[in-house]
Amino acid sequence: MSKWWGPEGYRIASLGFEPRAFTFVWEPPIDDVETLAELGFRDLGESTEVHFRQGPFKTEARRALHRDGWGDSFDKLERLLSGRA
């Protein structure tokens, strides 16, 4: 997971979470609040659909920052799974 977790250029020093739901807060704390992230998976036979939800966010700007970061993370995961990483 540390290979795909986080936006482009971001490196994970350590990682630990419950794979269905976890809280997230920046370390060291910045102008943000702790959020709950929830993961869901659905077996589609030859593939797996991933559902992801996170919130609440302090501001719309913080929401956009997290959305963009998760977008990068899932793009990295797709490249790893396809062998293009």
Secondary structure, DSSP 8 states (H G I E B T S, - for coil): -TTTSSSTT---S-----SSEEEE--SS--S---EEEEEEEEE-SSSEEEEEEEE--SSHHHHHHHHHHHHHHHHHHHHHHHT--
